């Protein structure tokens, strides 16, 4: 190593060992020095670069980066998680191509597992921030870079793949349903298997099953061609590298070839799909214990048993043949009868449709004739006014029907909200009563009202009256005279008496208002909790019956109006509005036309 590099290395060691600088402030300085040294040494030969990496390991700089620096909260570090990503890239590159002397066991047994765990922990934190609701878009880009650093480390040290698969941080990545996270994980294993063909042989059945499960799951639950292509190429690499891995795929994932051929053809990698399907169709060799041949006596006995069983089945079928014929005839007759019934039902339906069409045409014709008769009865000057009135009534009826339909729909939507509001009002009222009762219990006892002086005799009262009269005589008022004061006093007493007499009427009106509100709330609660007509009983119906004769008469008129609505013209039957009682017809002959069109009142007032 050159002299300048040694001086820089010494300054870096002093910076790492310093305790006067906070860790959040030390990390950007360490990263800056490492980048500066690596940029200068990278242009030299590989031997000097490997020696520098060995120096970083021997002086504990790599251990500091893996054990301390990457585990900080980078929300408080200058540069944020961009600094952590750069530090992870430098750390993974410094762990590859190290020119180790004799301390290889500490490097492989201590440093590399620590570096792997720190990189996966940082990747897990970045993934959580990227998937959070307020996560920044660049967090996922940092996550991809950190996973690229993990891939670079695993390419040089394949034995760390087992640690990655057993890590809790990587398990959180596997549990994520995000498509972008799945793309990164599948691409990681595809790059590793492409770079290291001996990795499959080094993995056991358990870790390899974890990789295959994740790859197949990502491929089956996405339509992204990037994920599908990487997954298919990964499975193809695993199947080609080892025969036992191919057998594991065939036995573990039944129907995989059908899913691949159905979902991933025509996506740009049909050649890989065909090769994988060809490998999956390969027959798995049978175990050695199934290659033995059966003795001739066993074969003959099996043939005799099969012949006896087949003859028994034949005799039973011949014996049950008449019954089968009867069943076939019965089913044929039933099928023919059902077809005849269906044809007859179709005929009845067509006949009914024709009758309805004729009835509608007749109703239209009668309506037009009625309109012509009404037009003939009208003077010529009132025809246009009559037509305008007809159009206005039709528009009002259509609007009334639509508004009724809209209000019913909105009421159903607001029903739960209204119930919640009533429950909240009841709870608030109960809480207020409870708090008022508690405050009344804790309040100090009130003082008795002042009742005035006691023990005033008649002589004392006369004396006080005389003193008041003398004072008034000595100090007469310059504003109001004595007669005016007496008159004002009399008016005040009259107003006070009128107010006291009117309080009783106000109290009665207030009580009547509260009673009406209670009755409205009761009726509303009965309507909300009313059972359907299919389960309603006589007792339930009695609740909605009124004992008032005017109300019963009004309900009878509404029912008659509903029956008359069935005979209305077609243009009055648009929608599903409510129908109430018709208005009373005028006795006068000149108002007969207005009563004809105002005979039904639709909707609620």
Buried (B, 14 or more C-beta within 10 A) or exposed (E): BEEEBEEBBEEBBEBBEEEEEEBBEBBBBBBEBBEEBBEBBEEEEEEBBBBBBBBBBBBBBBBBBBBBBBBBEBEEBEBBBBBBBBBBBBBBBBBEEBBBEEEEEEBBEEBBBBBBBBBBBBBBBBBBBBBEEEBEEBBBEBBBBBBBBBBBBBBBBBEBBBBBBEBEBBEBBBEBEEBBBBBBBBBBBBBBBEBBEEBBEEBEEEBBBBBBEBBBBBBBEBEBEBBBBBBBBBBBBBBBBBEEBBBBBBEEBEEBBEEBBEBBEEBEBEEBBEBBBEBBEEEEEEEEEEEEEEEEEEEEEEEEEEEEEEEEEEEEEEEEEEEEEEEEEEEEEEEEEEEEEEEEEEEEEEEEEEEEEEEEEEBEEEBEEEBEEBEEEBEEEEEEEBEEBBEEBBEEBBBBBBBBBEBEEEEEEEEEEEEEEBEEEEEEEEEEEEEEEEEEEEEEEEEEEEEEEEEEEEEEEEEEEEEEEEEEEEEEEEEEEEEEEEEEEEEEEEEEEEEEEEEEEEEEEEEEEEEEEEEEEEEEEEEEEEEEEEEEEEEBEEEEEEEEEEEEEBBEBBEEBBEBBEEBBEEBBEBEBBBBBBBEEEEEEEEEBBBEBBBBBBBEE
